[in-house]
């Protein structure tokens, strides 16, 4: 069962349309906090870099320019504590979603292969397994599940979407060690891929001070990247969602395999986007400015939710507040309906495998965030 014949779930966002319509009927208009799409301007220095590279008459390289790959290496060393990465072990991707969706297929997975992903998770991990004909399996304990056999790919997501949870060095290392033990026991590779797209948006300690650990951290890997991939996107930190600017890095052999397939398939990041990415990765100032915007919005929105009788769980990092009514026991769709009656659109936890919570994004303007807070507080 492969790409054309595999059964896919309904696209979840289509089911949110009636709630969006209800929210739009509010006299003050909708406050859409359902999708994590950046609303702030792309920084001028990145738009200038894109424009300067716009005379792109030749085909770009699939592997990415050396300038870009070296910028990724510098970023990992400076921001993530990873200093043993080589440019050959970096590969730009057309946003991170396509890599998540196609990684099982690019790795040659198929029938009988299990793809693990977090129980509360971005739905594309599940979809990617189905597209390859593999079996998606949600779990809160990948270490225990790896002992059971049959696993070929483990997706980690830290900071997590939707719940904003962060995996510690110790937790990451335990998964890596379990995957390597499973690979040795079963005589075939087990890949651990970590989706780290929200790593620059840490709010709770110790992550806000020490940073969110990467799967490629030497304390996690034992200075060996074999079987490991880190996935990262510039959409969140740099407001580049429209550029589709992302990359994967880690095991040089795995990256080489992905590169070979992508060359045949023409999966190439446009040259002007590659140029803008290189500039973005070398500039920490614009990231700090954007992080501060989200921090302010998060503070306002969290206080309003708690004042209105909601509990915020996890949410240690990322672009979302993972929340539920304080009383508990209410289905996430009911909560979405309650919020829609206030003109606020949220995403139900049902989209992510959780029936109790809703996901509320910080990606709205200061004015819209203030408006949502006022409505929650009864103003």
C-alpha positions in Angstrom: 0.0 0.0 0.0 1.8 3.1 -1.2 1.4 6.7 -2.1 -1.5 6.3 -4.5 -3.5 3.6 -2.7 -2.9 4.3 0.9 -5.9 5.3 3.0 -5.4 8.9 4.4 -7.4 10.6 7.1 -9.6 13.5 6.2 -7.8 16.8 6.2 -8.5 18.0 9.7 -8.7 21.7 9.1 -11.8 21.2 6.8 -13.8 20.2 9.9 -13.1 23.5 11.6 -14.9 25.6 8.9 -18.3 25.8 10.8 -16.5 27.0 13.9 -14.6 29.6 11.9 -17.9 30.9 10.5 -19.4 31.1 14.0 -16.4 33.1 15.2 -16.6 35.5 12.2 -20.2 36.4 13.3 -18.9 38.0 16.5 -19.5 41.8 16.4 -15.8 42.4 16.8 -14.8 39.9 14.2 -12.8 36.7 14.4 -9.6 36.3 16.3 -8.0 33.4 14.6 -5.6 31.5 16.9 -6.0 28.1 15.2 -3.1 28.1 12.8 0.5 28.9 13.7 1.1 31.0 10.6 3.4 34.1 11.3 1.7 37.4 11.0 4.7 39.7 11.6 6.7 41.1 8.7 9.7 39.1 7.2 12.7 41.0 8.5 14.1 43.6 6.0 17.6 42.1 5.9 16.1 38.7 4.7 13.9 40.3 2.1 17.0 42.2 0.9 19.0 39.0 0.7 16.3 37.4 -1.3 16.1 40.4 -3.7 19.9 40.5 -4.2 19.8 36.8 -5.2 16.8 37.2 -7.5 18.9 36.9 -10.7 18.7 33.1 -10.4 18.8 32.1 -14.0 20.5 28.7 -13.4 19.3 25.7 -11.6 20.1 25.7 -7.9 21.9 22.8 -6.3 19.8 20.2 -4.5 22.4 19.9 -1.7 22.3 23.7 -1.1 25.1 26.2 -1.5 28.2 25.7 0.6 27.4 29.2 2.0 24.1 28.0 3.3 25.3 24.7 4.7 28.2 26.4 6.5 25.7 28.9 8.0 23.7 25.9 9.3 26.9 24.4 10.9 27.6 27.8 12.5 24.1 28.1 13.8 24.1 24.6 15.3 27.4 25.4 17.1 26.3 28.8 18.3 22.7 28.2 19.2 22.3 24.4 19.8 25.7 23.3 21.3 26.4 21.0 18.4 30.0 21.4 17.1 30.7 18.1 15.3 28.6 18.8 12.3 30.0 19.0 8.8 28.5 20.9 5.8 28.1 17.6 3.9 25.7 16.5 6.6 23.2 19.3 5.9 20.4 19.4 3.3 17.9 22.2 2.7 14.3 21.2 2.3 11.2 22.8 0.9 9.8 23.7 4.3 9.9 21.0 7.0 6.4 19.6 6.3 7.4 17.9 3.1 10.4 16.3 4.8 8.2 15.0 7.6 5.6 13.7 5.1 8.1 12.0 2.8 10.9 10.9 5.1 9.5 7.3 5.6 9.3 6.9 1.8 12.7 8.5 1.2 14.2 6.0 3.7 12.6 3.1 1.8 10.1 2.1 4.5 7.0 0.2 3.6 4.6 -2.6 4.6 5.5 -4.1 8.0 7.6 -1.2 9.1 6.5 0.8 12.2 6.9 4.6 12.5 6.6 5.8 16.1 5.5 9.4 16.8 4.3 11.2 20.0 0.8 10.5 21.1 -0.2 14.2 21.0 1.4 15.1 17.7 1.4 17.0 14.5 -0.7 14.8 12.2 1.9 14.7 9.3 3.9 12.1 11.2 1.0 9.7 10.9 0.3 10.7 7.3 4.0 10.3 6.2 4.0 6.7 7.4 0.7 6.0 5.6 2.1 7.6 2.4 5.0 5.1 2.5 2.7 2.1 3.3 4.2 1.8 6.7 2.3 1.6 10.0 2.1 4.8 12.2 2.0 4.2 15.9 1.5 6.8 18.6 3.4 6.3 21.9 4.3 8.2 25.0 7.1 5.8 25.7 9.3 5.2 22.6 12.0 3.5 24.7 9.7 0.8 25.8 8.1 0.4 22.4 11.6 0.0 20.7 12.1 -3.1 22.8 9.2 -4.7 21.0 10.7 -4.8 17.6 9.6 -3.8 14.1 10.3 -0.1 14.5 12.3 1.6 11.6 11.7 5.3 12.3 11.1 7.2 15.6 9.8 10.7 15.3 10.5 13.0 18.3 9.2 16.5 18.5 10.8 18.8 21.0 9.5 21.5 21.6 6.3 19.7 20.9 3.5 20.7 18.6 0.8 21.0 20.0 1.7 20.7 23.7 5.0 22.7 23.9 6.7 19.9 25.9 10.5 19.7 25.9 12.6 16.6 26.0 15.7 16.7 28.3 19.2 15.5 27.3 18.5 12.4 29.4 15.2 11.7 27.7 16.7 12.1 24.2 19.7 10.0 25.0 17.5 7.2 26.3 15.6 7.1 22.9 18.9 7.1 21.0 20.4 4.3 23.0 17.2 2.2 22.7 17.1 2.8 18.9 20.7 1.8 18.5 20.1 -1.3 20.7 17.1 -2.2 18.5 19.1 -1.8 15.3 21.9 -4.0 16.6 19.4 -6.7 17.8 17.3 -6.7 14.6 20.2 -6.3 12.2 18.7 -3.3 10.4 18.7 0.5 10.8 16.4 2.4 13.2 16.4 6.1 12.4 15.6 8.7 15.1 14.4 12.0 13.6 13.8 15.0 15.8 11.5 17.8 14.7 13.0 20.8 16.5 11.3 23.7 14.7 10.3 25.6 17.8 13.7 25.3 19.5 14.4 29.1 19.5 11.1 29.8 21.3 11.6 28.5 24.9 9.7 30.1 27.8 10.1 27.9 30.8 13.3 27.2 32.7 15.8 25.6 32.3 15.2 25.8 28.6 14.8 29.6 28.4 18.3 30.0 29.8 20.2 26.9 28.7 18.4 26.3 25.4 16.4 23.4 24.1 18.6 20.3 23.6 19.0 18.9 20.1 19.1 15.3 19.1 22.6 16.1 17.8 23.8 17.4 21.1 27.1 15.5 22.0 25.6 14.6 25.4 22.8 12.8 23.6 24.8 11.2 20.8 28.1 10.2 22.4 29.6 12.3 19.5 28.2 9.8 17.0 25.4 11.0 14.7 24.7 7.6 13.1 21.0 7.1 12.6 20.1 10.6 13.8 18.4 13.5 12.0 17.5 16.9 13.2 14.7 18.8 11.3 14.5 22.6 11.5 12.4 25.3 9.9 13.0 29.1 9.7 9.2 29.8 9.4 8.8 30.4 13.2 12.0 32.1 14.2 12.4 34.3 11.1 8.8 34.7 9.8 9.8 32.8 6.6 6.8 30.5 6.3 6.1 31.8 2.8 9.7 31.1 1.8 9.4 27.4 2.6 12.9 27.5 4.2 14.0 24.5 6.3 16.8 21.9 6.5 17.7 18.5 7.8 21.1 17.6 9.3 22.8 14.8 11.1 24.0 11.4 10.0 26.1 12.0 6.8 25.2 8.6 5.3 21.5 9.3 5.8 21.8 12.8 4.4 23.6 11.5 1.4 20.8 9.0 0.8 18.2 11.7 1.1 20.2 13.9 -1.3 20.4 11.2 -3.9 16.7 10.6 -4.0 15.9 14.3 -3.9 18.2 15.0 -6.9 16.2 12.5 -8.9 12.9 13.9 -7.8 13.9 17.6 -8.3 13.1 18.5 -4.7 15.2 21.7 -4.6 15.0 24.9 -2.5 15.1 27.9 -4.8 18.4 29.8 -4.9 17.1 33.1 -3.6 15.6 31.3 -0.7 18.8 29.6 0.1 20.6 33.0 0.1 18.0 34.4 2.5 18.3 31.4 4.7 22.1 31.8 5.0 21.6 35.4 6.2 18.9 34.5 8.6 20.9 31.8 10.3 23.8 34.2 10.9 21.7 36.9 12.5 20.5 36.4 16.0 19.1 39.9 16.5 15.9 39.5 14.4 15.2 36.1 16.1 15.5 37.8 19.6 13.1 40.5 18.5 10.5 38.0 17.2 10.9 35.9 20.3 10.1 39.0 22.5 6.9 39.7 20.5 5.7 36.2 21.1 6.7 36.4 24.8 4.5 39.5 25.2 1.6 37.9 23.4 1.9 34.7 25.4 1.9 36.6 28.7 -1.3 38.5 27.8 -3.1 35.4 26.5 -2.1 33.0 29.2 -3.2 35.4 31.9 -6.6 35.9 30.2 -7.2 32.2 29.8 -6.4 31.5 33.4 -8.7 34.3 34.5 -11.4 32.8 32.4 -11.1 29.4 34.1 -8.7 27.6 31.8 -5.6 25.6 32.7 -2.5 25.8 30.6 -0.6 22.5 30.6 3.0 21.9 29.4 3.6 24.8 26.9 7.2 25.2 28.0 8.2 26.3 24.5 6.8 27.0 21.1 4.0 29.0 19.5 1.0 27.6 21.3 -0.8 27.3 24.6 -2.1 23.8 25.3 -5.2 24.5 27.4 -8.4 23.0 28.8 -11.2 24.1 31.0 -10.2 23.9 34.7 -13.1 21.7 35.6 -11.9 19.0 33.1 -13.7 16.3 31.2 -15.0 18.5 28.4 -14.4 17.3 24.9 -12.1 19.5 22.9 -14.7 20.3 20.2 -17.0 21.6 22.9 -14.3 23.9 24.0 -13.7 25.0 20.5 -17.4 25.9 20.2 -17.3 27.8 23.5 -14.4 29.9 22.2 -15.9 30.4 18.8 -18.9 32.0 20.5 -16.5 34.6 21.8 -15.2 35.1 18.2 -12.0 33.1 19.0 -11.0 30.3 16.8 -8.8 27.5 18.3 -7.6 24.1 17.1 -9.2 21.1 18.9 -6.9 18.6 20.6 -8.7 16.0 18.5 -6.5 17.1 15.5 -3.5 15.9 17.5 -4.7 12.8 19.2 -6.0 14.4 22.4 -9.6 14.8 23.4 -9.3 17.2 26.3 -7.2 20.1 25.2 -7.3 22.8 22.6 -4.3 24.5 21.0 -4.2 28.2 21.0 -1.6 29.9 18.8 0.3 33.1 19.6 0.4 34.0 16.0 -1.9 37.0 15.9 -1.1 40.7 16.0 -0.8 42.5 19.3 -4.2 44.1 18.7 -5.9 40.8 18.0 -4.3 39.1 21.0 -5.5 42.0 23.2 -9.0 41.6 21.8 -9.0 37.9 22.5 -7.9 38.6 26.1 -10.6 41.2 26.6 -13.3 38.8 25.4 -12.0 36.0 27.6 -12.1 38.4 30.6 -15.6 39.5 29.7 -14.7 43.0 28.7 
